[in-house]
């Protein structure tokens, strides 16, 4: 039974060249790694002749004139492999995905169809070129012989049944991909070619290298009897719909989405599966029209977004929100302990589950979104509700002409939880509630707060809310727990500290402070009196400091680009109660607590005031109960 | 006024970030009158802190933070000497019973040792914080009450620290309440961990290293802020404005702490003498006995000198010290351990008479005052050289036995962060992955010479790192800050201290990693600075070589060589030295020595003394080398700075080369006493002090004016003294080394086989790799035989090779072969020879597959061939062995083929338990020869080619006994016009030529202004190449990283010194991996 193998040499580079064919004529290299440790991992001959070596650092490579450098792209490689599979499938229905750069085809019955194996192999090679890949093709009587020849010989090779051993003999044994140990042994023996290996007595070889040695010898002789491992059709659940008329209203779109979801859930159900990830991809009509009743705001050419409604893991990867400013403002990487790895210049960034891809056709607008679920579901109605909530919050830029929906299959969740697990809300309902709330407050602002292990004051992140999981681990925070009232360290000396709660203002309110002259200071709690605040202005009024305690100093993360260094003061401030019309909503909140205690037109409150030492700016962080 | 009474230095090992000197310097800068150093569980930094404090004119209080069984630490301050002794004993007790870096003390032990100590209640790690955490105010009160009961009310202070933390302040409020309730004084401290604010970063890095986490993951383990630095009085007063008494108590307590390290109370032990004898009389007798045996009964000069020295020794009460050293030497002689005193002790006729040193100071007219003088008030320093290894260990153990566990200890060796270690740890803290770390640390090299451009930043740039990246920048910054900070405590290789009575009351003792060893918490320098006498028992590789050579000569040549009675003027030795044919010889084998020898042309022993001393930084920097050589060659007249100095400088042709000459110059020219002259040498020595130097120079000039020396001569004399004193070499030391140099040269010239075997058995040592030693020996006609399982012992041995002796390489040179199976091979072989590889594996089951493979690969199993030629080889079951013919041409690959089968486990099916011997070893010994279980099959493999054998040799043994790698490509080299090393001496000076070979040594000495020196070896010898800084800069990578080089240049052939001045360098591709070169990067 004949087999063909198609192998792409220097696959990483070719994957890049396939996307950017113009590079073929130039000296090109591919870089990989994380800054500042990016190195060259692939190059073409032209680049080699200019002196580019594998392993060179980016800085070294950049010093070579006339070189084109590109970053490695897993997407390009995936696409190149998919193209290779497509190519193979267009010749034979039985193929094996041996490696990213290698496909084996079963040619049984195809010789006559293509006019002989030689012609078939040549057509394979030509077709590969059309796909943008330069491949080596070989035909042999068994998959391994074909693969060996494709890896070892340039161009097209057709091995006749009686000459396989002879032809393959000239290849180095390394082409057989032996284990490190066997490779070393063969090297010590001086056995460097397949011919030399094939010539060893099989019984004695078996005594020394075991069955692995015998297998390698069979390969070297071109006599492997292994069967093809055909590629099994992927577990793909995708439904698509092209629309004759573009849809610009939510209701009809919901109807269509509902149909697609019904179909997807039905298919999943038939295979006893559910899904925890649904991808919606919509092609949009170019132009700016009104959609969902709102004037369409033209988005970027590719509108991509990933929901993290219920996916705490992706939130953790990208760091916690900077809570003291309230909400996720994109500066999450500043949190200690949760640096974005790439930014830190260390490990490769974890691959995000979402795939954002530009369409080759520049005229097409794409709306793409992935809805991740914390647990596998297949209730099409619940899923539709989640989609509706999302689309209301994030409408596409223009009317929709094509919808593709892909479900990632997952095992169905267990129906019954433990006997002693307390009752909790129905997961589907909880998800919908969470999505609704997230819709109102921002997806990143819903969940359970988790204190961070840092001295940075009031640091926390929003973790995923999941009542089914064990309750939050007991934290032993010192400083930051002042606000939450939980602290091991303070618990140790519980009798020493008053139990006081702090209402934190998020974001902190800017303040102005007038320092007290040391000589006139009368506050008895002040330790460092030189800069003790005397008057504080915030929320539109000046207040007099009646008592001050501080500064409480903290600094850290000095090795990062986002260090902190600040002094906190606990101040008892007396101020005139502002008239409601003179204050904004926030300051009303800030003053309300103090105002409750007010006996007359003046009110007192104890506030936490912070001074950023680098900038000298003051903020009101919160008020003590 | 404020005194800081609670500071930690970097000697708290990863819990403090500043050196004691930095703390003392900073304290003086901010005008603190005194500081107390309380390191964790030790007085490691106390001597350095004490001296730094004296230098900075502040008071140094001594204390320790002692870990308690409860997990907290008692901050203890020393009030009196009794308190100091108590503290030392307490720490010793804690340390000696626990593993390294562990241990704690109980409250009971604390109470037993509390006298003379003051206890503070501590900061967050102190007893009060711990008690407050456990039991609130009531618990805290009880804790302080207990401390008062232990230390006495007047010796307990309630400590307050303010680092601007809320919880700390809550503790402080509780502490104030307790203090007021119990009427105890409050004491403000800052719990200092670093001298200045910026060092907090190093502290954070140390914290992360200590906790084995990266900075990013360290969270609240790190410091909360940077407030633990030394703060000036005003700032502390402001901080404690509400509690002024806490500040006021600090100078008060400081004035109560009367103890300083000046008052150590150390006494050297007395040597036990027979009844009726005193130390002095006993020493006198032993010395006189020795003097008569050394000099004879009628040497008046010697007798005068000895008597003079004995009088001084008696006056300084040092007889005990000399007797103790004499006792160690006597022990070594009794046990046949070679021993020789080195250093300035060789100036003493008493030491010579006692057999401590081997150089005759009277005959050589050496200056006793260099060793001992009345003015110096210092212990003499006697260093003993012993053969490295077991013999030295025996001597050390003898001292332990003689003076008891608490009477003798090794000095410590403080391991500090250096380039690579700092880079590695800083990189880890910054979360660099291991690959990046390897890359970064490999950039931190240590060339002895550094040009202006030779910076870490430049190395980073060269290697393609972005030095502008904040992480890399921070990394560089941390590496630099961490330099020289202590990392951990090691054990010094040979320094021992002994003490009268209990050493543990002078300095705390700790267990060393090596079982049975105890170390003091101070290093050698600190002990010396604190006036603790030490004896250095140093291991010297060459002593071990000499000892082993003598043994081998005795065993094989049947001759007894006595190093003390070697012929003094052996012609062959001097001829060899003049040719600079000195590979392997002690002290005169380096490239620089080799280039000097043909010019100096030694003809007598004193020339070797000069030769040893002249290639040193002192003479080189002082530009003494060329004048001396020119005068010796008669090209320059011999002149003296002043005629009165002729007797001193005559033997070195008017050029001062030795420290003793400087001393004598000062004595003659300025009328200094011996002690004053030594004082002068020290003033200009390593620990220079501008003020002291000026003072002494003034005195020197005044003396010279008195003796009527002209101003010009004065200038010359002062210049030679000031430029030379820093690096000068003592003549006595040079003489001791010259003795060893002569002995090694003599043995190499006359007993090459024995000497080479001993050299190979004591590696690593010396300047050259074993590969170079072997090639050198082969060029001198010695046959070196390869490793052979049927012949080799663990060590290299001698074998008869017709009329001559040959060296058989030992199994120790098979890389990866462990000593235990190797010794088992030797033991089994002595019972019966191995008939096959399978039998070898059977009888030495501990041999692992990798070991068998190495042995096969290096040809150590080719013994079948010899067996095949011997008719005695038994035939299995009387049937002719079909493999016999094959075995006649048994080669390395045959062995490899067999090994693969033998080493492969047969599996449970074939392992018949019935047949398996219960005790293989016993049964194999008791049974007659058993034929192999499996008949040896025919190997289908081809023999190795020459190049393959070469690669296998270098890979498996690091050398080859076959032809030099260069000989395989000689024809190609000839085509390229490459000259052999031995051709160069016949070529004229100045011609252009090309050489090539293996680089066996690369040097870039600090004194050579950036020049690099290469030793290039081919099959005919070693050629020297000199690379200018420019050529080096252009070819840095090629020169540093390629094992074989092709070099173009110009021949320099002057005074029989031959070298090639390099114009260009190219890497040479060779099949074999070269031996490791000896690089001083």
Contacts between the chains, C-beta under 8 A, distances in Angstrom:
chain1	res1	chain2	res2	distance
A	35	B	466	7.5
A	35	B	469	7.0
A	36	B	465	6.0
A	36	B	466	4.3
A	36	B	469	4.3
A	36	B	471	7.1
A	36	B	472	6.0
A	37	B	436	5.3
A	37	B	439	7.8
A	56	B	464	6.7
A	57	B	463	7.1
A	57	B	464	2.9
A	57	B	465	6.9
A	58	B	464	7.1
A	59	B	461	7.8
A	59	B	464	4.3
A	59	B	465	7.0
A	59	B	466	5.9
A	60	B	464	4.0
A	185	B	900	6.4
A	188	B	853	7.0
A	188	B	857	6.2
A	188	B	893	7.8
A	188	B	896	5.4
A	189	B	893	6.1
A	189	B	896	6.1
A	189	B	897	7.0
A	189	B	941	5.2
A	190	B	893	6.2
A	190	B	941	6.1
A	190	B	942	5.7
A	190	B	944	6.7
A	190	B	948	6.8
A	191	B	941	7.4
A	199	B	940	7.0
A	200	B	940	5.7
A	201	B	940	6.2
A	204	B	897	8.0
A	204	B	901	7.5
A	204	B	937	5.5
A	204	B	940	7.5
A	207	B	900	7.9
A	207	B	901	4.9
A	207	B	904	6.9
A	208	B	897	7.4
A	208	B	900	3.8
A	208	B	901	5.3
A	208	B	904	6.4
A	209	B	900	7.3
A	210	B	904	7.4
A	336	B	216	7.2
A	336	B	219	7.5
A	337	B	216	6.2
A	337	B	217	6.8
A	337	B	219	6.3
A	339	B	216	6.3
A	344	B	216	7.5
A	344	B	431	6.9
A	344	B	471	7.3
A	345	B	469	6.5
A	345	B	471	5.2
A	346	B	431	5.5
A	346	B	432	7.1
A	346	B	433	6.7
A	347	B	433	7.0
A	452	B	219	7.6
A	453	B	219	3.2
A	453	B	220	5.8
A	454	B	219	5.4
A	454	B	220	6.6
A	455	B	219	8.0
A	455	B	220	5.8
A	455	B	222	7.1
A	455	B	224	4.6
A	455	B	225	7.8
A	477	B	220	7.7
A	478	B	167	6.2
A	478	B	220	6.7
A	479	B	166	7.4
A	479	B	224	7.7
A	482	B	166	7.6
A	489	B	167	6.1
A	490	B	167	6.1
A	492	B	132	8.0
A	492	B	133	3.8
A	492	B	134	7.7
A	493	B	132	5.4
A	493	B	133	5.4
A	493	B	136	7.1
A	493	B	167	6.7
A	493	B	170	6.2
A	493	B	171	6.6
A	493	B	174	7.7
A	494	B	136	7.4
A	495	B	136	3.7
A	495	B	137	6.3
A	496	B	132	6.5
A	496	B	136	7.0
A	496	B	137	7.6
A	496	B	167	7.8
A	496	B	170	4.1
A	496	B	171	6.4
A	496	B	173	7.1
A	496	B	174	5.3
A	497	B	166	7.5
A	497	B	167	6.9
A	497	B	170	4.8
A	524	B	242	7.3
A	527	B	162	6.5
A	527	B	164	7.8
A	527	B	169	7.7
A	527	B	239	6.2
A	527	B	240	8.0
A	527	B	241	7.3
A	527	B	242	6.8
A	528	B	164	7.7
A	528	B	238	6.4
A	528	B	239	6.6
A	529	B	238	7.1
A	529	B	241	6.5
A	530	B	238	6.9
A	550	B	164	7.6
A	551	B	164	5.8
A	552	B	164	5.6
A	552	B	165	6.5
A	552	B	166	5.3
A	553	B	163	7.8
A	553	B	164	3.9
A	553	B	224	7.8
A	553	B	225	4.5
A	553	B	227	6.4
A	554	B	224	5.3
A	554	B	225	5.2
A	555	B	224	7.9
A	555	B	225	4.9
A	555	B	226	6.0
A	556	B	204	8.0
A	556	B	222	6.3
A	556	B	223	7.8
A	556	B	224	7.5
A	556	B	225	7.8
A	558	B	200	8.0
A	558	B	201	5.6
A	558	B	204	7.4
A	559	B	201	7.5
A	559	B	215	5.6
A	559	B	430	6.3
A	559	B	471	7.6
A	559	B	474	5.2
A	561	B	470	5.9
A	565	B	225	7.9
A	567	B	164	7.6
